[in-house]
Amino acid sequence: MTELDTLHATRAAYDAIAPTYAQMFHDTLSDRPLERALLGAFAELVRTNGDGRVADLGCGPGHVTGHLRMLGLNAFGVDASPAMVELAREAHPDMRFEVGSMAALDIEDGALGGVLSRWSLIHTPPPDLPAVLAEIARVLAPGGHVLIEFPAADGPDNETQAYDHAVVTAYRWSPDRFTELLRDHGLAESARLTIEPKPTDRRQFQEVQLLAQKA
């Protein structure tokens, strides 16, 4: 499957479930104090370094983009799914949301103080990931920060592992390998948070949040 085919499949899958997804995850941060704390730290770092302009890539219905605005950031959202973007605009009419591809962002070079990618890279096939990271590096200003969240692969020898996601095929990554790919694009890891799954979670995957800064 080509990169374009993958994008079309992901877009169609999320378009089909957009209202259900928005209802299920509208309060996704309410029981996640560690993630809220890291988002707060991310916001503080971005505000310190510039005007606080941040892109939430794979923003879905915009609930986390709205949280970034509450943290004092000039946040806007980008998503491949037109249905998700429509829901985000309805929920946050005073904010900017647009349809777009993470591999070809309609954003100027060096325009952003921060980029958030919360579980939005999981459907990107491993061969296509470097192109997305190159785009993130391109749109970040020097000193800008990126916060990326993804599920971890099992064991040090497993760089990536595909798994049967409820929507469309997704991938787990070795945190160390992901850090290497970030470094290849001038993004240096500054912090890493690993969250163990709860016994009641359907998937017993570690969750990784990587914070990196552009040189």
BELSUL-V222866 format. One line per field, one symbol per residue. psi: psi as a letter, one per 40 degrees, with the letter a starting at -180 (. if undefined). Layout:
psi->???
This chain:
psi->hiddddddddddddddedddddddedfdedfgddddddddddddddddeaeehhhhhfebeeddddddddeeigiiihiehddddddddddgeeihhihiheeghgiihfeieihhgheeedehiddeddddddddddehiheiihhhhiiiihidegdihiigiddihiiiihddddddddddffhhhdihhhhiiidehdhfiihhhhhiih.
